[in-house]
Amino acid sequence: MKLDHNIPYKIYLGEDEIPRQWYNVRADMKNKPAPLLDPATGKPLTAEQLEPIFCKELVQQELDDETPYIDIPEEIQDFYKMYRPSPLVRAYCLEKKLDTPARIYYKFEGNNTSGSHKLNSAIAQAYYAKKQGLAGVTTETGAGQWGTALSMACAYLGLDCRVFMVKVSYEQKPFRREVMRTYGASVTPSPSMHTEVGRKICEAFPGTTGSLGCAISEAVEEATTHKGYRYVLGSVLNQVLLHQTVIGLETKTALDKYDIQPDMIIGCAGGGSNLGGLISPFVGEMLRGEKDYQIVAVEPASCPSFTRGKFAYDFCDTGHVCPLAKMYTLGSGFIPSANHAGGLRFHGMSSILSQLYHDGLMQARAVEQTSVFKAATEFARVEGILPAPESGHAIKVAMDEAIRCRETGEEKTIVFGLTGTGYFDMVAYQQFNDGEMSDHIPTDEELQKGFDGLPQVPGQD
């Protein structure tokens, strides 16, 4: 390993360099994300219609397309100081392993008990719920990282937390479930018999392993049928991507400190929170005509929303209790195979990222899970961090690109998001190590079933 003595192994920022404002990339987007629609009328939803579901302040953030920077409340800044700023790491050992002229950096978000970037938005959403005087919040979780983060934030602020966890993850990841319970949250496998919409889904899909779309439906019903509760979401929504921009803002500050200019920025994508948070400040430069970057979203081949989905209005949930969002989607009725990247098993993508992708400002690649775990394992052996399966998707493409640079001699600077750790994903690693892991790529016929269920919206193809 040959160190560049001008570039530290880890670039740390000081507490005074933690962002004091979130960056709202929508303010710089010429083509704004399409508005949320009322499925009953087909008209854009107003703040008054959204406030029975979401916290009032979060509704304002959700609908704000014009304000470029939004102040982070001091209480949230103080909480961030417990685990932020997170390090930007030069992957010297990985570079040596791959014998590549590429320079590889990763922003590591797993340095907190929740194990991921999700805490950045969890504390913000819990804070606004507490400020509004609510008793508690409800949510869904896939792999469990969001549920874990929210349970931590709610425990810190004294709020009740009710989590609906995708059934396959509930069974695959019992220890993450127990972390949530340790922090005081109730955890229900979804779909369940606990809610009306859950019972309907169980009847329509007997034996289903669930999906994020199912869990969202149950969490929304739980919130709207209990006084003093609101629903919060760990990805997809504009407000969540806004909170996650602390990742990208810190990354840009660290790179600028050493005059490092990235060529390629890579992130895994399921709903879009970590990718959106990482790339937003860089996309802002592109939108303003200041710089240019190659931005790549990496998704599982088993749930290929960008690479094989349709850009259309769709329900965000399987039970059709949520508003319609325009996004790249596989259809709200699509239930992906029981792959191990639970956080990437959502049928659609953020409206912000979908619009950026549609406008050609970012690319997308789909990868199979066996290749993801191979890359994650190789990374763990040289970089000393066991990555979450979701993060393994970004690692896979970063390694592919570094190998391509070795073959072409190109000296490219690659930055990717390492969203979290995989210490509660050992069932998945065990299956990979035992040679029992398989890949599932949905057929066109399987995907068509999801597309057939897309709602009829005027002007939609």
N, C-alpha and C positions, 0 to 999 in steps of 0.2 A: 504494500500500500504506500503510495507516494502522496504525502500531504502537500497541498498548496499552503504555504505558511502565511499567505495573505488572507486565506479564508479559514475561519475556525471550523472544527469538526461540527460543533453546534453553535448556531447563532442565537444568542439570548438577547432579549430586549429587557429594559428596566420597567419597573411598575409604572413609571411616568410615561412610558410609551404604549401602554394599553390604550386602545382607541376610546375616546370620550364621546364619539358619535358613531352611529351606524350609517352605512352608505346605502342609499336607495337608488339602485341602478335604473329603475323605471324612469327617473327624472331625466336621464340622458338617452332613453330609448325613443327613437323617432316613431317606431311602430310599437305602441304600448301593448301590453298583454290585454287580451280581450276580457271584458268584465264578467264577473259571476252572474249567472242568470237564474231567475226564479223558474223552476221547471214547470210550474202551473201556468205562468203567463208568458214565458219566454223573454221577459224584460229584465234589464239589469237590476240587481238587488241593491236596495238602499241600506244605509247604516241602520235605520230603524228596524229593518227586516233581519239584519244579521245580529243585532245586539241580544236577542233572546238565546242565541247559540254561543257567541263569543263575548269576551270581555269588551267593554266599551272602548277603552284605549286601543286595544288590539284591532278592533274594527276600523278605527281611524287609520292605523298603520296599514291595514290590508287594502284600503281604498285610495291611499295617497300615492298618486302617480307623479307628483310635481316637486315635492321637497327632496332635494338631493341628500341632505344630511339631517339626521334626527338624533337629538341628544339622548345619551344613555343616562338614566337616572343614577344619582350618586350611590344609592343602595345597591344597584346592580353592579356598578363599577367596583364597589367594595367586595362583593361576592366574587367577582371575576378574579380579584387579587389572590384568592385562595389557590388558584391553579393556572392563572394566566399571568404573563404571556407564555404561550407554549413555544417550544423550540423549533427552529427551522434547522434541519440536519443535513449536512453534506454526506451522501452515501458513499464515502470513500471505499469501504469494504466491498460494497456491491459493484462499484466501478471496477475494482481490481478483479473480482470474481468473473465479471463479464468481459474483461480485457477490452474495455470500450473507451474511445476518446470522448464520449459524452460525459457531461457533468450532471450529476443527478442530485436533486434536493428533495426532501419530503418534509411537509409540515405535520408534526406529530400531535394529534389531539387526544391521545389516550392517557394523558397524565393526570387523571382524576378518577375517583372511585367509580363513577358511572362507566368509565372505560372508553368514552367517546366524546365527539364534538357536541352531542345532543344537549349537554348541560348549558351551553351558551344561550339557547332559546328557552330551555325549561325554566331557568331562574327568571327570565324576563316575563314569560307568560304567567308564572306563579305570582310574581311581584304585582302584576297588574290585577290579577284576581284578588289578591289580598287587599290591595289599595281600594278596590271596588267594594270591599266588605263581604265577599262571598264566603261560603262555608267550605267549598271544595271544588275540585275539577275532575273531569272524566277524560279518558284518552284511550287510544289503541296503541299497541306496540307490536312490532314484527319480531326481530331477533331479541328484543328486550332492552336494548340500549336506551331507547327513548323513555320507556317506562321506568327504567332504573334512574335516569337523570331526573325525570319529573318527580319521582318519589323522594329523591334527595332534596329537591327544591321545595317541595311541599312540606317535608319534615322541618326544614330550616325555617319556613315561614308559618308553620302551624296550620296548614290546610289539609283537609281530607283529600285523598287521592284514590280514584277508582280506575283500574287499568283492565282493558280487555286485550288479552294477548293471543295472537294467532295460534290456533290449536297445535299446529305442527311444531312451532317454536316452544310453546308451553311444555310439550313433551320432550323435545330435543335438548332444551336448555333449562333444566330445573334449578340450577344454581343461580342463574340470573333472576329467575322468578323469586327465589328466596331472598335475594338482595332487596328486591322491591318490598317484599313483606317485612323484612327487617327494618326498612325505613318507614313502615306503617301503612303501606298501600294495600288495598285489596286487589287480587289478581284473578281474573276469570278467563278460562280458555274460550276462545271464540271460533266459530259460532257456538252459542250456548242456549240453554233453555231459560236463561235469566231475563231476556227481553223478548218483546213481541216479534221484532224483526229477526232476532236470532232463531227463534222457533220456526219462523217461515223459511229461513235459509236452510236450517237443518232438514226441514221437510222437503224442500226443493232439491237439495244436494245431500242425500243420505251418505254418511260416512266421510264427508268432506274434511280435509285437513285445514280448511280455512284460508283466509287471505286478509291482507290489510283492509281491503274494501269491505269485507264482512265485519271486521273489528271496528272500523270507523262507524258503520251503521249502528252497532250496538252502543258505542260510546256516546254518539249524538243523542240517541233515544234516552239513554240514562241521564244525560245532562238536562234535556228539555222536559223530562217528566219529574224532576226533583228540584224543588225550590232552593235557590241559593247556590246552584251549581252552573258551571259553564263548561263547554267542551274546548279542549286545547289539542293542537296537532303538532307532531314532531317534524313534519316535512311538507312539501308541496305548496303550502300557502305563501303568499307574498310576505306576510309578517315574519314567517320563520326564516326565509332566505335573508330578510333584512337583519335579523339578530345574528345570523351566522356570518355576516360580513366581517365580524371581528377577526375571523380566520384569515381572510384575504388581505385585510388592512394590515394586520401584523406581518403577514408574509411579504407584502410589498415594502413595508418599512425595513424589514430585515434585509431584503435583497438590495434595496436602495442604499443601505448603510455601507455595503461593500461594492456598490456599483455593479451588481450582477443583473444582467438582462436575460430573462428567460425567453426561450424560443417556443417551448411547448409546455402547456399546463394541463394536467390530467387529473380527473377525479371520477370515482365511482358514482353511478346515478341510479336511484330507485324512484324517489319522489323528487329529489333535487336539492335538499337542504345543504349538504356539505359541499357539493359541487358549486352550487350557486353562491355560497358564502366564500369559497376559495377564489372563484374567478371574477366576482362582481367588480372589484376595483380595476382589474386588468381589462375587462370588457368595457368599463367606463372609458378608459383611455382609447380603446378601439372606436367606440361610438363617437368620441369627440375628435377623432382623426389624429390623435397624438402618437400612437404606437400600434403595432400589429403583433398578434400572437396566434399560435396554433393551439386551439383549445379542444380537448377531446373528452367526451363523456363516455364512460365504459359501463355497460349494462350486461346482465346475464343473458345468455342465449335462450334460456328457458322463459324469460320474461322481457322480450325485446321491444319495449314501447317506442323508442326512437327509431330503431333500424327497421322495424316491420309494422309499426303502428300507423294509425291515421291521425292527422291533425284535425280534430273535430271537437265539438262540444259533447261532453259526456258527464255522467254522474261520477262523483268522486268516491262513491261507495256502492257496494253490492246491493244494499237494501233500498236504494233510491230515496233516501231521506235527506240527502245533502243537496246543495245547489249544483248547477251545471257549470263546469269549467272548460274552457277551450284549451286543449292540450294534445300532445301526442299520446294516444291511448290504444289499448288492445280491447277496449270494451269493459264496462263495469262488471259484466258477468264472467269475464275471464278469470279463472282460478289457476295460477301457475302450479307446476309440479312442486313437490316438497323438497326444493333445493335448500342448501344450507345457508345461503345469503339472505336470511330472513328480512333484513332491512331493505332489500332490493326486489321484493315480491309485490310491488304495487303496480296496478294495471296502467297507470298514467304518469305523466311527468308534470312538474311545475309549469304553470302558464308562462312564467318569465322565461324559463329555459326553453320551453317549447317555441316561443316566439323568436328567441335568439337563434335556435337551431333552424327554424323555418326561414329566417333571414340570412342564413349562411355564415353566422358569426361563430359557430362551433360545429364540430364533427361528432360522430358517435360510432362506437364499435361494440359489437356483442361478442362475448367470450364464454366458453364452456367451463363448467365448474371444476372439472378435473384439471384443466390447464391452470385455472386460478389457484387451486390448492398446491399444485406443483410450484408455481411461482412464489406463493406465500411461504412455502416450506424452505425454498432456496433463500429467500429474503431473511427468514428467521435465523437460518444457520450462519449467516454472515453479518447481519446487522443487529442481532441480539434482541429483536422485538418480535413477539408472536402476533401477527396481524389478525384482525377480524376478517372473516370471509369477504365482507363487503369491500374492505380496503384491498384485499387480494386482487380484486378486479383492476384497480388502478396500478398496482404493482406489476401485474401481468403485462399491461400495455406499455408501461414505462420500461420494463426489461426488454420487451420486443423492440422498442424504438432504440434502446441502447445497443442491442445486438445489430440492428440495421446500421447504426452509426459505425460499429466495428467493421462491418462489411464494406461500407462506402468511404470510411475515413472522415465522415462529417463530424465536426466538433459542435455538438448541439447541447444547449443547457435545458434540462428537463426538470420540471417541478411537479410533484404530485401530492395529493392529500392522503395522509395515513390517518384515517378517521378514528381508529380505535384499536383496542387490543382484542385478542381472540381467546382469552383464558377461560371463558365460559362456553366456548365452541368446540370443546374437545371431542364430543361425539362425532362431529364432522371430521376433525383431524384423524380420529381413530378409524373412521370408515375409509379415508384416503390412504392412511398408512397400511391398512389391512387389504387394500386393493378392492374394496367393496363399493366404492363410489362410482356412480354412473352419470351420464349426461342425458338430458332430455331436451330436445329442440321441438317445439310445437310445429305441427304441420300447418299448411295453409288452410286446410279444412278446419282444424281446431281453432285457429285464429278467426276464421270467418264467422264462427258461432258467436264470438265476442262482438265482432263488427255488426252482426245482424241485430244486436240489441242496442245499438247507438240511438239516442233519442232523436226525434224529428224536430229540427230547429230550422226556422226560416233562413234560407241562404246557405245551409250546410249541404255539401255534396252527399 
